[in-house]
């Protein structure tokens, strides 16, 4: 019995050509954030086409990824959508924090008109458009078998290596931005991204994907390629000079080491002395090279200067969130409303732009509903990882969960989810974890033997 993908013309690429195309376009052109208009337009159009094409073709999200997952996706998209629904004057004027809006609209005789909950409909519409990227990836992916999930993560590893190549050329050529991103700091590796923290996080995520597929058929006869890829991805993370990404890299390496020691203790097999000796020599040479490299030393020197304005910004964000609590000011409106409550003592130039803490920013923009959705997503992540332990494909799910955890951890001090590229990677890891969770419970068996 042929599956639906075969009946539609036979997609020979393991997890779908459309998903591959959307992922590559999103990573290569979607790393510029809100100021990269052309790249965002390109990625957004691709995501919109994927949503329109796959929305009514193939299995629904609830069958492929589970009912809870589908509900969470729907709730996440519905939040900014509901913030755009026009409300009568008696309702929007009664919302918390709308005093200035009432006064301003009254000056132009618009106080009695209908307005949305969001204080900036254009920015909220942009936030809604950004969610089309993960939705398009979810709809286009076909991950009903473990081999397809491995292929997806191998593509992520390949993109990470391409990211290293582009970033290396950028540094060699004197911080040339191949994508027109401004304000690149000399000596920091950016690759596909405009933010060095996101660039470093991408290397960490690619390393998680590499660890997940280390035992795959592709690397069975290519162990040397796995080690080379691991070294390059780790080196790339160091060269971004991102302190948060380097801390996450150490976390991933600690998890890898602990996991290796644990399973090696349970396994009767022992590593070959020649292989372990070669690895020890290579590791010593790599450490020696990094320890004497000027760019590497710059990264570690940044830890000596921990003076930061972010704690003060977080305090001001909490005050601003209280002004609009519990409904929020509207997704994407932070830059418009934060300046009202920004203290003069911590005022910086240029504008803050972001809260540098996605959880606080969501509390300001989405209020109580946004916080609840985030907490439920985190709970789902923990439950899905727990259920996949020890199952076939549990390793893929485990490192996918670790990748999502790394994104959540960096969100505590930065804003990694404010570009399309990172959203596409979130969708990939979440899809791998969700399908592994569904298959481990026997709810969605592979269509093919």
Phi, psi and omega in degrees: 000124181281145177277176187294325180296323178291321179293336180274003176128001173078080176284111185277336176291138191310309186250009175112128180295321181297318179295320178298313181298314181296319180296314181295315180297318181295318181289317185287320187248356186253020183262012186266354181074201188290344183266357180261078188296313184294315179297318179295321178297317180298312180293319180298319178295320177297319179293320179296318177297319179296318180296315180295323185284320188260353184300323183244021178234143180080190183281149176292163181300324183296327179284320184281323188242355180102152184295317180297318179299314180298320179295319179295319177298315180297318180294321180297319180285326182291333184300302177292332179295317179292330178291347180262355181287125180297140180240149175296157185303323183295335180272308185290332177290335181274353180290147180299140175079012183263013183301311181295324179294319178298317181294315182294316180290331176293329179294335179251021177059037179242014184293337182261005180276167178277135176222156180282167175299322181293139178277351175215095185296327180296316180290324177292323175297323176295321177296321177294320179297325180297328181288347176293334181294304177296326178296318177298320178296315179303315184289325184278337183289146174230098188238041185284352179229156182299321181300324179290323177293322176297319180298320179298315180291329175296323176296320177299319177298316179299319177294325176297320178291322175296322176300318178296318180297313180296317179295321178297316177297322179299318180290317181299322183274009176085045178063040173286131178265113180289345183245009176076018180284132182273172170060039175283131179279131183299134176093347180264139180275129181244323179060239182277358191244159175266349182241126184291335175293317177294323178299316178293321179296324179299321176296320179297316179295320178295324177293322175298317178296320179296317179297325181294326185255016182300330180262012182287166180300328182298322185263000181301316180256010183228047182301323181298325179294324179295315180294319178298316179298318180297318179294317181295318180294320178293318178297318178300319178298319179296319184290342175290342182059030177268117182294318181295320180292323178294321177297319178292325176300315178297322177299314180296319179294324176295318178297317179299315180296315180296319180294320180296315180296320181295311182284334176291327178293326181274348185262138177286343181283147179238147180295145179291135182302320181296317180295315180295323178294317178297320179294319180296318179296315179298319180294318179297318178296319180295317179295318178296320179295316181292322183293336181254002181274132184297320182292324178293318179297326177298323179298312182288331177295334180293338178289340181286338180249091183260010177295129188212145177270356185296319178304320178294323177294323179295320179297317178294325179295321177297321178295316179296321179297322177297328179297321185256004182291141006257010187265337181085171182262351182116136182300134178085001186265007186306311185297337181275327188255340185295327185296340177295322185252005179288125183287145181293331181294332183247014181296130181235157174242132358287191182300156181301316177076310180225161178280347185057030172197103186298330181290319176292322180295322177293322178296328177285315187277327186243351176064210182299316178302319180295318179297319179297319180296318179297315180296321179292322175300316180294322177295318178299320179301313180294318181293317181296318177297317182297320182289334184270356180300130176079355180273167175295123185087008180296328178294318177300315181294320182297314180285335172294318176297321178296321178297316178295324177296321178298320177296317179295322180292317178292334178295344178289335183231004182208197182222065183295334184269025178255025172217153185293327182300315182290327176298321179295324178289321175303316180298319181296310182293321178294322179294319178298315180295317183293316180292323176296322179295315180296314182292326180293336179266000178074021183269343183212088182285153180300141182285335181250148177291000000 
